[in-house]
Amino acid sequence: MDGLEGLLTGLEIAATATNLMWAFIGCLLGTAVGVLPGVGPAVTIALLLPLTTKLEPTSALIMFCGVYYGAMYGGSTTSILLNTPGESASIATSLEGNAMAKRGRAGPALATAAIGSFVAGTIATILVTLVAPPVAEWGLSFGPTEKFSLMVLAFMTISAVLGQSALRGFASLFLGLYLGLVGTDLISGQIRFALGIEELYDGIDVVVVAVGLFAIGETLYVASHDRRLVETVERIKGSLWMSARDFRRSIGPWLRGTAIGFPFGTMPAGGSEIPTFLSYATEKKLAKGPEKFGEGAIEGVAGPEAANNAAVTAALIPLLTLGLPTSATSAIILTGFQQYGIQPGPLLFTTQAELVWALIASLYIGNVMLLVLNLPMAGVWARLLSIPRPMLYAGIVVFATISAYGMRNSWFDLFLLAFFGLIGYAMKRWDIPVAPCLVGMILGPRADTELRRALQISQSDFSVFVTRPISAALLAIALALIVVPAIARWRRVRRARSARPT
């Protein structure tokens, strides 16, 4: 079906009472976890995975997406009122938003964040509707060679770009690749890396690993470190609405933030942090009074919030069309697809057309729900910040444990949950990114299969990966992602040494 026909069919499915209910629950949960510092969308979706195994796939995935972009809306509340971003993508918002709140303008700051998120989310969804089908059609021309090279590119980008150290990123990736290969090989029938443990013959459940690394690991880390922080919540004073002057100052940043955020969201590991800071810098440069930045400039809230939401929505393009997650949360959503035996990628628009268009249509509906939930209810969300943190973290751990056990009623899964929870805590403690591990575990077996198919077709000729144009281009980009930053670091060190007085 074409784009318009697909969108109309998707709206019909997404607008059913059941799917509207799950979209609302997802938006509600997403806003709540966005408000609460330390509880992000990745943790929440990981917790929900075991509970949604019996749910209809379309409803579950609509809810996951609601949590994903709902968290971006809620993150602004914490940034503005608490000066503690609930999400890393909300750091730029806190720079001006908290200053506005201290000057008694928390209401307009929250309003421009919510309306900016709505504007950016809606424009980005229209662009997803237009761009995703052609990208999926292009992806259909990929053979095993191109698919393997595409996964290599995904491995390089998410390992080399996420986190502070490429070496730590690759360590996390190789752990995930190892975990993904544990169990019975579907082609040869041989058992690999099971260590003689019968429970591992069928492989390790990626949902248990996701819940352990994200829900248990991250919660243990936040509970053990953030309790030392002293937090002051700014009260919402005066009107919640923006004045006509606030609107005039916000419209430009909303549109510019959307234009900056959308391209970053489509890039592997582009993330939403870089575009928010780029948007902040752009608004400061274009402002008539740049000296007011730091004292509560509304442009510094409007632009980054729009960039954040545009990037999050755009991240669905590589996920749905090529099966590539570009962030930790989209990797968890990919796990959600696989939980139902659905593989995102070019064929998704053909084999699961109704599901994918319902998902895209739910973005339009979700944006309206989030605007209604966030704009008039800012005061209600602010009260969530008074929940005692020990109760919150203890609840997450108990909930994760019950969910993991409930999947198969297996004590071995509980052991794995605790083991990967401690691994997740250690990774967070030593600043090792968790997302490459999960991506390696999800895409590793697929890369293994595509590599062997490509070699079977080429009769074990490895040159096929560099003689086919698309494959060669993808591998060249992957190589550049490693070599170019290394050369740049070497040149910086060399210049610094040359500048030292002798």
Salt bridges, closest charged atoms under 4 A:
GLU146 OE2 - ARG468 NE 2.69
ASP185 OD1 - ARG452 NH2 2.90
GLU218 OE1 - LYS428 NZ 3.81
GLU231 OE2 - ARG389 NH1 3.24
ASP246 OD1 - ARG105 NH2 2.97
GLU283 OE1 - ARG256 NH2 2.90
GLU299 OE1 - ARG249 NH2 2.94
ASP413 OD1 - ARG408 NH2 2.72
ASP431 OD2 - ARG168 NH1 3.70
ASP448 OD2 - ARG192 NH1 3.37
ASP448 OD2 - ARG452 NH2 2.98
GLU450 OE2 - ARG453 NH1 3.74
